[in-house]
Amino acid sequence: MKRARILDEERIEREKPTQSGRRRDVHDGEVANLVVRVGTRRKVFVLMTRFPGDVRTTRRKIGEFPKISLEAARATARAWNELIKQGIDPAEEKTRTEREKRLEERRVFRSALVDFISWLPDRRYTRHVLGDIAVIRRTLLDNPEAAETLTKPVAEVTREDLGVIIENLSCRTMSQAYLLFKHLQAFFRWVKAPLRCGHYGILVDPLEGLNPEDLELWKNARLHVLEPWELRAYWQAAEEMPYPYGPYFKVLLLIAERRTAVAGMRWSELDPATMLWRAPPIRVKGKLVEHLVPLSDQLMELLADIHRSLPPGHGDYVFSSSHGQSPIKGFGGATNTLRAKAEAALREIDSTKVMRHFVLHDDRRVDRTALSALDVPSDVAEGILNHSKKGIEGLYDQYRQIPQRRKAMAKLHDRLGEVVEGSKGDFWDDEPAGGSWEEFHRPAQAEEAEQTTQGRRR
């Protein structure tokens, strides 16, 4: 058999195209089984041999000339020939190599974090999912100080690596560092789950056994409650604001629910016959049961005024800037307007007082504090705020206490109205008969006479 000539690129270029329907094989004399397959328009490098598992000779494409050079084709052919000698199919080896490469890329800390935030919307409790994703991106994925750690395989990330990132962040903002620590704990619990740990190659949680106190982290709990004069200013400011935000801020103070849940309230969820709001569970802290919110007479009157003021054809959302087609969003600008109007209102009410900074979630704290001041039982007050019962009681006791909650809310709203009007100084009924310091001062002569009288009695 005539030995094939060693190919070069000039010779390949000189090979003339074949006639239609025919192809010609030109063997390379340097690398076994390497063939240039010449067609009517293309010249393709192929490896022509018997591959593992095949009973006859077949061709496998390496690449098209001149997109792939002759030397590159020879290198690929040599590698394939070596694999075939070991009984390995090059195609299967390529698939395995690519899979391992993808797996290695997936096991990188950054890639694993991206997988985690992609999973977050599917978890059971999703109320804070957008904020959680934003914190992870801001404090980790987009943080230059974490760039080097993010390139490591997740199994090689150490406690020290994470500690440095958290400590640097805590120097700027303690609250964000605390949140980052909590999110990292959740991430490593997720990545170590039995069905995931193999994919990410991790067996040890670097944060296991670590508490926020070990990193000198703490959560700043907000304790702010609006004072009676601040409530008067808040209510007056809300009355000055037009629909949808003015009525929204008033309902938010009365109903004791979370701001996003109230913003998404629909007319179809409100039942005026039973005076109930059937809030869907997807908007109420991820609970799987329907949340029933009893509505007091004051709330029903306020909602009826809103319903009456809306034009015909208004959509289903109670508070909307798009004719009821979608709920209000972006509370920052409206809340700043409310604060400014409340400060101006308080200057008119009492110029000696100062309106402290408040957030919308403070409304729930005001309501809960007022319910305690009005001697409402704790379980009823907690139910109004949609705080679930704990332990075995929460499992078996499914009574919603609707009548008790409605009476408590009516009591709260009556007193809130008195506080806003100024006829009551606060939510509790304690009204001591005080006076000036002179009225409490006891003259020295009266004190001496009393001591003398006591001495004679002895």
Secondary structure, 3 states (H helix, E strand, C coil): CCCCCCCCHHHHHHCCCCCCCCCEEEECCCCCCEEEEECCCCEEEEEEECCCCCCCCEEEEEEEECCCCHHHHHHHHHHHHHHHHCCCCHHHHHHHHHHHHHHHHHCEHHHHHHHHHHHHHHCCCCCCHHHHHHHHHHHHHCCHHHHHHHCCEHHHCCHHHHHHHHHHHHCCCHHHHHHHHHHHHHHHHHHCCCCCHHHHCCCCCCCCCCCHHHHCCCCCCCCCCCCHHHHHHHHHHHHHCCCCHHHHHHHHHHHCCCHHHHHCCEHHHEECCCCEEEECHHHCCCCCCCEEEECCHHHHHHHHHHHHHCCCCCCCECCCCCCCCCCCCCCHHHHHHHHHHHHHHHHHHCCCCCCCCCCCCHHHHHHHHHHHHCCCCHHHHHHHCCCCCCHHHHHHCCCCCHHHHHHHHHHHHHHHHHHHHCCCCCCCCCCCCCCCHHHHCCCHHHHHHHHHHHHHHC
